[in-house]
Amino acid sequence: MYKIPGHHHISMITKNAQTNNRFYQHVLGLRRVKKTVNQDDPSMYHLFYGDLTGSAGTELSFFEMPMVGRTVRGTNAITQIGLLVPSIESLAYWKNRFDHFSVKHGEVTMYAGRAALPFEDSEGLRLILLNNNGEEIPDFWSPWEDSAVEQDHRILGMGTVELTVRSLEKTARTLRDMFGYIEVSHSDRETIYQSVAGQAFGEIVVKQEDGPSEKPGRGSIHHLAIRVKNEVELSYWDKAVKERGFHSSGIVDRFYFQSLYFRDSNGILFEIATDGPGFTIDSPVEALGKELDLPPFLEARRQEIEANLKPID
């Protein structure tokens, strides 16, 4: 059985790509590593932010949907994104930075055993900074030196991701029994799983909450993607997903990676995605995210696609 080495990316919905671009680049200090379009609906932007090259495990991605309504929060949804920062001092730095930029935030607290600072972007997306406390991170994560954030306090990559569901056991059967996540904490209403023992870069908190399902809108989380090394491993998981009785999309060529999609028994949408080939397949590192990149099958439609997109810089 193959092991899941951590998160790959997480994808959200934004109503306004310009506002989104300003926040994630200039407030959070992430690099926009790919400006492209939704391959299933090229009328909308698909923006990726992350480290120097958008390494797997650092990527936050957003689909722009200008007509989208507000999110009605509820259960059976991905409800919060953890982002790792280097130290406890980093949380104090970010609290001051959020005050300066009028970002809605809470107080420093504890979350999943770590000192943490919860905050929201302008569309109500819930995020939380987590003290990594000098612990291990994937060795291929590469800092972006042109970040607006001070070097000692920059966001490292993704940490604990929170799911809120009606049934803890249904999601346990997906994470623990199918993918081999390790259960590190359990109570009646919350369980914590790690894909790599002791590491936050593959950690998922599952909370149980009754009530209506979330109605997605701006600031909601569309899906969580988890990592596999290559297409051989992806094929293995495609078979495993189907054997569990889930409907798999089958392997989809996203050009920057290969992936598949399925929903677990609580309706949570998971993607399983390969590490490569990565965002440098069609752009040198120094030019990442600057121009509109299109996968080859959309290149013939570039003029039409560009005409329908509003500039965001």
Buried (B, 14 or more C-beta within 10 A) or exposed (E): EBBBBBBBBBBBBBBBBBBBBBBBBEBBBBBBBBBBBBBEEBEBBBBBBBBBBBBBBBBBBBBBBEEBEBBEBBBBBBBBBBBBBBBEEBBEBBBEBBEEEEBEBEEBEEBBEBBBBBBBBBBBBBBBBBBBBEBEBBEEBBBBEEBEBEEEBBBBBBBBBBBBBBBBBBBBBBBBEBBEBBEBEEEEEBBBBBBBEEBBBBBBBBBBBEEEBBEBBBBBBBBBBBBBBEBEBBBBBBEBBBEBEBEBEEBBEBBBBBBBBBBBBBBBBBBBBBBBEBBBEBBEEEEBBEEBBBBEEBEEEEEEBEEEBEEBE
